[in-house]
């Protein structure tokens, strides 16, 4: 394969999904994710493991093993609350462990991940035959823009913690790997979900233009080649095949990333429970150290919540747009006069209804129902934490609850 110059890789025109991820793929390898390479030109592309891939993967595993050892045995974080201290340590250890598991799963599912991108590539090639087009350049700019903005934003937050004295430089560096494992995992899933959503939008637009307009029969014939003009129902088969590509991509996305997303989303809401609990504690009891810690942790709550809510939002839209194709198929049945096309449209609608594109980890679907359930559970556990903390509040290793000054409207 002819080598591609660095400037061409960044500024050149992007024509397929492999070119879209070419730069960001190398970036996420720095954190132990997607440590494999794509070789040869399409359609002979295959997955390979280079020496650099193996070195990056081994280095990140070693780093996470050291961080796990250091966090469990030598972390001396004191938040002034036994419950909050335990919660912060538990979340940090969990981030490291799930980060390692995610890296391992990326390698184990390398073949499945390649099949996922292959579904995107096949869809992009076939959608042109029915009048659609994927804007790869726009997707490339958006993906790499986020890959630049989000890590720099996290770096600024970590730097602010050092400047304000909330954390030491060593502590900030030790947090960088687990925080980036969360961001990279969530970022990959959101990118894949956004890719699915964009393609379902293009598919539905093409289907609507071909079937759900007053001149639909004319457009159906124009969309076919000379050999297929005698059988317009073949266009329905094309759309059913395209939708099937995206359904396969949805299942592969769930298989490769839904488990990690489930754990990280759970940790995100647990973390927010502890943050809200800490705000309550600052309101009830005066503690300069604890107030500074809460302020330092608040911006992380916004970042984690943003990723979790964004992931649920895009996943919900993927399912909604995938099911909407079946609604368009029923509308096309009412507008069509060709018997064979009507039969094919009915089969397509049944296919979508029996196999809707959903993002699931096997326990639940990623939609707004999950969000509402987590909010309800968070409220319940928040009340429990407040009740337990009333008998465990400290303001340091040797103080008791009597050393804390209640904050009331009349306190000076």
N, C-alpha and C positions, 0 to 999 in steps of 0.2 A: 504494500500500500504506500502511495506517495506521501511523504511527511508533509504536515501542514504547518506553515509558519505561525508563530505566536500571534502576530498582528492579524493574520487572516482568521485565526481561530476566534479572536475577540470581535473584530470589526467586519468580518466577511458576512455575506448574506447566509442566513440559516434556512435550510430546506427540509430538515427532518428532525425528529426528536433526539437523535444521537448527537447532532450538532448543537442542539439547544443545551444539553447537559454537559457538553464537553469541558467547559471551564469549571463549573460548580462541582462536577464530579471529582476533579483534582483537589478542590478545596475541602470537601468533606472527608477525603482520605486522610487529611491531617489529624482528624479526630477519630480515626479507626473505622470509618463507615464506608461502605461500598468499595472495599479494598480488592477490587478486581478490575480488569480492563476489557475493552471491546476491541477486537482485532478484525482486520480485513474490511473491505467495502461490502455494502449491502448488495445482494442478499446472502453473502457468505460470511456475514458477521458472526463472531462467536466469542464466548467468554474465556479469558485466560488470566492466569495469576503470574504477574511479573515479580522479579526480585524486590523491586521497590514496594509493590503491594504487600508482600510478606513482611518486609522490614517495618513498614508503617503499622501494620496490624499487630505485630509482635511488640513494637515500642509502646503502642497505646494500651495493650493488655498489661504490660509491665508497669506503666505509669499508674493505671487504675488499681492494680494490685497494691502498689506502694501507698496510694492515697487511702485505700480501704484499711490497710494496716495502721497507718498513721491516725486516721479518724477514730477508729475503734479504741486504740490503746492510749493515744496521747492528746486527744482533743480535750481542751480545758475550758470550753465555752461556758460562761456563767451568765444567764439572763436574769437572775433574780427570782426565777420560778422553776421549780423542779419539773413541772409538767411541760412548760415551754422549752426548757433546756433539752429534755428528752425528745420532744417533738422535732426540734431543729436537728439534733444528731441523727434521729431515725430517718428523717427525710434526706439528709446528706448521704448517709450510708446507702439508702435505697436508690438514690440517683446514681451512685457509683456502680452498684450491683446491676441495675437495669441497663446502665450504659454498656457494661461488659456483655450482658446477654444480648443487647441489640447488635453490638458489633459481631458477635458470633452468629446470630441469626442472619445478618446481612451476607456473611460468607456462605452459610449453609443454604440459603435461598438464592444464591447468585444466579442459578439457572432459571428460577421462577421470576426473578427480577428482570432478567433478559427477555423472558417470554412476555412480561408486562410491557416493556418498551417495544417489543416486536408487534404486539397488538396495536399500540399507538401508531407504529410505522405503517402497518398494513391498512389501518383505518385512513390515515392521511393520504395514502396512495389511492385508495378506492373512492374516497369522498369526492375527489376531483371529477370522477365519471358521472356524478349526479349533480354537478354544479356547485359544489362546496369547495372551500379553501381554508386551510389552517394558517394563521399568521404566526409563523415560528419566530420571526424577528422580534415581534412584540413580546412573546413569551420569554424569549432569551433575555431581553433587556429587563423585564420584570423580575425574573429569577435571579439574575446576577446583581440587580439593584438591591434586592432584599438581602442577598448574600454579603453585600458590602455594608448596608445600613445597620442591620440587626447586630452582627458581631461588634461593630464599633459602638453601638448604643450600650451593649453589655459591658464593653471595656470602659466606657465613660462612667457607668454606674459603679463598677469595681474600683475605678480610680477615685471616685468621690468618697467611697468608703475608706480608702487609705488616707485621703486628705483630711477628712473629718475625724480620723482616729478611731473609727468604729472597728476596723480590722487592720491587722498587720499586712505587710507586703507578702509574706509567706502564706498567710491565710487566704489572701486574694488569689494567689497563684494556685493554691490547692483547690480553690473553688472553681477555677476556670474550666477544668476538664469535665466535672459533672454537670455544670451549668450548660456547657456547649453540647454535651451529649443529649440533654433535654431539647435544646434549641434545634440541633441537627435532625434528631428523630422527628420532632414535630414539623420542622421545615420540609423534610422529604415527603412526609405524608400529606401536608397541605399542598405541596407542589403537585403531587400525583392526583389529589382530589381536584385541584384546579384544572389540571389537564383533562380529566374526565368531564368536568363540568363544561369546559370550553367546547369539547368535541360533541357532547350531547346538544349544546346550543346550536352548533353548526348543523348537526344531523336533523334536528327538529325544524330548523329554518328551511333546509333543502326539502324535507318531506312536505312541509306546508306549501312551499312554492310549487311543488310538483303535483300535489294531490288535493289541496284544500283551497283552490281558487276556481273561479268560474271557467278559466281556460285550462283546467288541469289535464283533460285528455290530450290537448295539443302539446302541452309541456312534456307529458309522459313520452310521447313519440319522439320529440326533439331530444330528449335526454338519452335515448337509446341509439346504438349504432345501427348500421344498415341491416345486419343479420338479425337484430332483435326487434325491429319495428313491427314485424308481423305478430309479435307476442308481447304486448305492453306489461303483462303480469310479471315479466322478468325484472322490471324496475322495482317492484315490490320485494322480490327476492333479494335484490341488491341492498335495499334498505334494511331488510331483516338480517342480512349478513353483517352489515355495518353495526347494527345495534347489538348483535351477538358478540362482535369484537369488543365493544365497550362493556358488555356484561362480563366477558372473560377478564377484562382488565380490572373491573370492580372486584371480582372474586380474588384475583391475584394480589391486588392491593390489600384486601382484608387479610389474606394468608400471610403476606410478608411483613405487614406493619401494624395491623390492628391490635395484636397482643401488646407490643411495646407502647402503643398509643393508649391502650386501656390502663396500663400501670402508671404511665406518666400523667394521664388525666386524673387518676385517683390521687396520686401524690400532689398534684396541683391543688385540688380541692381540700386535701388534708392540710396543706401548707396555708391556704387561705383561712381555714378554720383557726389555726394557731395564730395567724396575724390578727384576726378579729378578736380572738381571745386576749391577745396581748394589748390591743387597744382598750378593751374593757378594763384590763388590769391597771393600765396607766391612768384611766379615768377614776378608778376606785382608790388607788394607792399611789402616793407620790414617790418617784424614783428617777433621779436624773439619768443614771446609767441605763435603766430600762427604757426610758423615753427616747434616748438617743438610738438604742438598738431597734426599737419599733420603727422609728423614722427611717433608719437605714434599711430595714427589711421591707418597708411598704412598697418601694418601687419594684422589687422582685415579684410581689404579689400581682401587680398590674401586668408585668410581662408574662408570667405564667398563665394568668387568667386570659390574657389576650390570645395566646396560642391555643389554649383549650377551647375557648368560645369560637375562635376562627375555624378550628378544625371541625367542630360540630356544625357550624353554619354551612361550610362548604360541603360536608358529607350529606347534610340534609338536602341541599340543592341538587346534588348528584342524583339522589334517589328520586326527588321530585321531577327533575327533567327527564330521567329515564322512564318514569311511569307516564309522563305526559305524552310520550310518543304513542302509547296505546290509545290515548284520547284522540290524538290526531288521526290514527288509523280508523277509529270509529267514525270520525267526521268524514274521512275520505270515502268510507263505504256508502254514506248517504249521497255523496256527490258523484260517485262513479257509476258508469253504465255498462262496463265490461264485466261479464260474469266471472271470467277467470281471475281478473284483478280483485274482484270482491272476495272470492274464496281465499286468495293469497293474503289479502288485508285481514281477514278474519283469523287466519292462521298466525299472522304476525302479532295481532293483538293478544291472542291466547298465549303465544310464546312469551311476550313481555309480562303478562299478568302472572304466568306461572314461574317466571324467572326474572323478577325485578332486580335492577342493579342496586344493591344495598351494601353498605360498609358495616361490617359486624366482626366482633372478636369471638363470636360463638355464644357469648353470654347475653349480649344486648346489642342493639343497633346504635350507631352514632347519629343521633338526631336530637331534637329539642326535648323529647321525653327523657332522655338520659340527663340532660342539663337540669330539668326540673327535679328529677329524682335526686341528683347530687346536691342541689340546693336544699331540698327537704332533709336529707341525711345530714348535711353540714349543720343545719340549724339544731337538729337533735343532739349531735355530739358536742356542739358549742355549749349548749345548756349543761350537759354532763360535765364538761371540763370546768366550767365556772363553779359548779357545785363542789367538785373535788378540790379545786384550788383554794377555796375558802379556808381549808384546814391545812394547806401546804405552802402558803405564801411565805417567801423569804426575800430578803434584800441583800443577799450575799451568803457566804457559807456559814456565818456565825450569828445571823440575825433571825429574829422571829417576827411574827405578824405585828407585834406591838411596836416595832420600830418604824412601821410604815404609817405615814400620815394620810388619813382619808381626805380625798378631795371633795369638798362640798361647795355649794354656791357661796358659803360664808367663810370658807377657809382662807387664811391670809398666808 
